Amino acid sequence: MEMKKRISLELRNRSPEEVAELVVDNCRSSDGEVEGLTDDFKELEFLSMVNVGLTSLAKLPSLPKLRKLELSDNNISGGLETLAEKCPNLTYLNLSGNKIKELSTVEALQNLKNLKSLDLFNCEITTLEEYRESIFELLPQVTYLDGFDAEDNEAPDSEADDDDDDEDGEEGAGPQGDYDEEDEDEEGSEGGEEVGLSYLMKEGIQDEEDDDDYVEEEEEEEGEEEAEEDGGERGEKRKRAAEDEGEDDDEDDD
């Protein structure tokens, strides 16, 4: 019942008819069957049931609009004919990590006329001799097997993925632009800091020059003061000498 609860959580305020994508990965059911997934999901286009312990697809509901089905890392070993009956419009099928061993098991996918991409990676069938050549011959409608075509060209992203990438790119354009503007602001502020530092350095240089001028002025003032003091002392000496000479002259006259 755990899967049923998970699907209920996925739906929340939406009805099954409104759901186009459903992901129930790692939500294991007690009996290995799909529970909570019903025919009501008529608009479902993408379904992911990775590692849910599936052993059979017998109870898979009818999903006429389903295009992509993820079933990797389960225990499916056969019964793939159910897919053509329940999901006739599949274009992408991922069965990697399952118990598929024989080409006869995959042969049931011949009725999926729109199937373009099939993934059997990490299944025992991949160890068969000429595995890839045999699958492409058995399923001529398949273009990409395990992510590569018959000429080993890698599969491009799906249209849905491209749309998602475009939307992400558009959404990311704003933050990226903001980020660039922030970078420019930071660069501008850093430039301002450099100018500020240079300006401060110039002020410091000017202050040093002013200090030098101030020191020189002080020295000149001190020199002048000393000169005045010397001049004053010399004047006093001369005055005293003149007075002494006057006193001598008076004594001579007497």
C-alpha positions as CSV (number, residue, x, y, z in Angstrom):
1,M,0.0,0.0,0.0
2,E,3.0,2.2,0.3
3,M,3.0,3.0,-3.5
4,K,-0.7,3.9,-3.2
5,K,0.0,6.4,-0.5
6,R,2.9,7.8,-2.6
7,I,0.6,8.3,-5.6
8,S,-2.0,10.0,-3.4
9,L,0.7,12.4,-2.2
10,E,1.8,13.1,-5.8
11,L,-1.8,14.0,-6.7
12,R,-2.6,16.2,-3.7
13,N,-5.0,18.8,-5.0
14,R,-5.2,17.5,-8.6
15,S,-7.4,14.8,-10.1
16,P,-5.8,11.9,-12.1
17,E,-7.2,13.3,-15.3
18,E,-5.0,16.5,-14.9
19,V,-1.7,14.7,-14.4
20,A,0.7,14.5,-17.3
21,E,3.8,13.3,-15.4
22,L,4.0,11.0,-12.5
23,V,7.1,9.8,-10.6
24,V,7.0,7.1,-7.9
25,D,10.6,6.0,-7.9
26,N,11.8,3.9,-4.9
27,C,8.3,3.5,-3.6
28,R,8.1,-0.2,-3.2
29,S,4.8,-2.1,-3.1
30,S,4.4,-5.1,-0.9
31,D,3.4,-7.5,-3.7
32,G,5.5,-6.1,-6.5
33,E,2.5,-4.8,-8.4
34,V,1.4,-1.3,-9.3
35,E,-1.1,0.0,-6.8
36,G,-2.9,3.3,-6.9
37,L,-2.3,3.6,-10.6
38,T,-5.6,3.4,-12.5
39,D,-7.2,4.0,-15.9
40,D,-8.1,7.5,-14.6
41,F,-4.7,8.7,-15.6
42,K,-5.8,9.2,-19.2
43,E,-3.6,12.3,-19.8
44,L,-0.4,10.7,-18.5
45,E,2.5,11.2,-20.8
46,F,5.5,10.4,-18.6
47,L,5.6,7.7,-15.9
48,S,8.6,6.8,-13.8
49,M,8.6,3.7,-11.6
50,V,12.3,3.1,-10.9
51,N,13.2,0.6,-8.2
52,V,9.7,-0.2,-7.1
53,G,10.1,-4.0,-7.0
54,L,8.0,-4.7,-10.1
55,T,8.0,-8.3,-11.2
56,S,5.1,-8.0,-13.7
57,L,3.3,-5.5,-15.8
58,A,0.0,-7.4,-15.7
59,K,-1.8,-4.7,-13.7
60,L,-0.5,-1.8,-15.6
61,P,-3.6,0.4,-16.4
62,S,-4.4,1.6,-19.9
63,L,-2.4,4.8,-20.6
64,P,-3.1,5.7,-24.2
65,K,-1.2,9.0,-24.2
66,L,1.9,7.6,-22.4
67,R,5.1,8.4,-24.4
68,K,7.9,7.8,-21.9
69,L,8.1,4.9,-19.4
70,E,10.9,4.4,-16.9
71,L,11.0,0.9,-15.5
72,S,14.7,0.6,-14.6
73,D,16.1,-1.4,-11.6
74,N,13.1,-3.7,-11.2
75,N,12.7,-7.5,-11.5
76,I,10.8,-7.7,-14.8
77,S,11.7,-10.8,-16.8
78,G,8.9,-11.0,-19.4
79,G,5.3,-10.1,-20.2
80,L,6.4,-7.1,-22.3
81,E,3.5,-7.7,-24.7
82,T,1.3,-5.8,-22.1
83,L,3.0,-2.6,-23.1
84,A,1.7,-2.7,-26.6
85,E,-1.8,-3.3,-25.3
86,K,-1.8,-0.7,-22.5
87,C,0.7,1.9,-23.8
88,P,0.5,1.8,-27.6
89,N,2.1,5.2,-28.2
90,L,5.3,4.7,-26.3
91,T,8.3,6.3,-27.9
92,Y,10.8,5.8,-25.1
93,L,11.2,2.7,-22.9
94,N,13.8,2.2,-20.2
95,L,14.2,-1.4,-19.0
96,S,17.8,-1.2,-17.8
97,G,18.7,-3.3,-14.7
98,N,15.9,-5.8,-15.1
99,K,15.9,-9.6,-15.6
100,I,15.7,-9.7,-19.3
101,K,17.9,-12.4,-20.8
102,E,16.5,-13.6,-24.2
103,L,15.8,-11.9,-27.5
104,S,12.5,-13.6,-27.6
105,T,11.4,-11.5,-24.6
106,V,12.2,-8.3,-26.4
107,E,10.4,-9.5,-29.6
108,A,7.1,-8.6,-27.9
109,L,8.0,-4.9,-28.4
110,Q,7.6,-5.2,-32.1
111,N,4.0,-4.0,-31.8
112,L,5.2,-0.7,-30.3
113,K,5.3,1.0,-33.7
114,N,6.3,4.4,-32.3
115,L,9.1,3.2,-30.2
116,K,12.3,5.1,-31.0
117,S,14.5,4.7,-28.0
118,L,15.0,1.5,-25.9
119,D,17.4,1.0,-23.0
120,L,18.4,-2.5,-21.9
121,F,21.6,-1.5,-20.2
122,N,22.7,-3.8,-17.4
123,C,20.4,-6.5,-18.4
124,E,21.8,-10.0,-19.0
125,I,20.6,-9.8,-22.7
126,T,23.4,-7.3,-23.4
127,T,26.0,-10.1,-22.9
128,L,24.7,-12.0,-26.0
129,E,26.9,-12.1,-29.1
130,E,26.0,-9.4,-31.6
131,Y,23.4,-8.1,-29.1
132,R,23.1,-4.6,-30.7
133,E,22.8,-5.9,-34.3
134,S,20.2,-8.4,-33.3
135,I,18.0,-5.8,-31.5
136,F,18.1,-3.3,-34.4
137,E,17.2,-6.2,-36.7
138,L,14.4,-7.4,-34.5
139,L,13.0,-3.9,-33.8
140,P,13.5,-1.9,-37.0
141,Q,11.4,1.0,-35.6
142,V,14.0,1.6,-32.8
143,T,16.6,4.2,-33.7
144,Y,18.5,4.4,-30.4
145,L,19.5,1.4,-28.2
146,D,21.1,2.1,-24.9
147,G,21.6,5.8,-25.9
148,F,23.3,5.2,-29.3
149,D,22.1,4.5,-32.8
150,A,23.3,1.6,-35.1
151,E,26.3,3.8,-36.1
152,D,27.2,4.6,-32.5
153,N,25.9,8.2,-32.7
154,E,24.7,9.4,-29.3
155,A,21.0,10.1,-29.0
156,P,20.0,13.8,-28.8
157,D,17.9,15.1,-25.9
158,S,14.2,14.5,-26.3
159,E,11.9,17.4,-27.3
160,A,10.6,17.5,-23.7
161,D,14.1,17.8,-22.3
162,D,15.0,20.5,-24.8
163,D,11.9,22.4,-23.7
164,D,12.9,22.0,-20.1
165,D,16.4,23.2,-20.9
166,D,15.1,26.2,-22.8
167,E,12.8,27.1,-19.9
168,D,15.7,26.7,-17.4
169,G,17.9,28.8,-19.6
170,E,15.3,31.6,-19.8
171,E,14.7,31.4,-16.1
172,G,18.4,31.3,-15.4
173,A,19.0,34.3,-17.7
174,G,17.7,36.7,-15.1
175,P,19.8,35.5,-12.2
176,Q,22.8,35.2,-14.5
177,G,22.2,38.8,-15.6
178,D,21.9,39.9,-12.0
179,Y,25.0,38.0,-11.2
180,D,26.9,39.8,-14.0
181,E,25.6,43.1,-12.8
182,E,26.8,42.2,-9.3
183,D,30.2,41.3,-10.7
184,E,30.4,44.6,-12.5
185,D,29.3,46.4,-9.3
186,E,32.0,44.5,-7.3
187,E,34.6,45.3,-10.0
188,G,33.5,48.9,-9.9
189,S,33.7,49.0,-6.1
190,E,37.1,47.3,-6.2
191,G,38.2,49.9,-8.7
192,G,36.9,52.6,-6.4
193,E,38.8,51.1,-3.6
194,E,42.0,51.2,-5.6
195,V,41.4,54.8,-6.5
196,G,40.6,55.5,-2.9
197,L,43.9,53.9,-1.8
198,S,45.8,55.8,-4.4
199,Y,44.1,59.0,-3.2
200,L,45.0,58.2,0.4
201,M,48.5,57.4,-0.6
202,K,48.7,60.7,-2.4
203,E,47.4,62.4,0.7
204,G,50.0,60.6,2.7
205,I,52.7,61.7,0.3
206,Q,51.3,65.2,0.5
207,D,51.2,65.0,4.3
208,E,54.9,63.9,4.3
209,E,55.8,66.8,2.1
210,D,53.9,69.1,4.3
211,D,55.7,67.7,7.3
212,D,59.0,68.3,5.6
213,D,58.1,71.8,4.9
214,Y,56.9,72.3,8.4
215,V,60.2,70.9,9.7
216,E,62.2,73.2,7.4
217,E,60.1,76.1,8.6
218,E,60.7,75.2,12.2
219,E,64.4,75.0,11.5
220,E,64.4,78.4,9.8
221,E,62.4,79.9,12.7
222,E,64.8,78.4,15.2
223,G,67.7,79.7,13.1
224,E,66.2,83.2,13.2
225,E,65.6,83.0,16.9
226,E,69.2,81.9,17.5
227,A,70.4,84.7,15.2
228,E,68.3,87.2,17.2
229,E,69.6,85.9,20.4
230,D,73.2,86.0,19.1
231,G,72.6,89.5,17.8
232,G,71.1,90.6,21.1
233,E,74.0,89.2,23.1
234,R,76.5,90.9,20.8
235,G,74.6,94.2,21.1
236,E,74.7,93.9,24.9
237,K,78.4,93.2,24.8
238,R,79.0,96.2,22.5
239,K,76.9,98.3,24.8
240,R,78.8,97.2,27.8
241,A,82.1,97.8,26.0
242,A,81.0,101.3,25.0
243,E,80.0,102.1,28.6
244,D,83.4,100.8,29.9
245,E,85.2,103.0,27.4
246,G,83.2,106.0,28.5
247,E,84.0,105.4,32.1
248,D,87.7,105.2,31.2
249,D,87.6,108.5,29.3
250,D,86.0,110.2,32.3
251,E,88.7,108.9,34.6
252,D,91.4,110.2,32.2
253,D,89.8,113.7,32.1
254,D,89.9,113.8,35.9
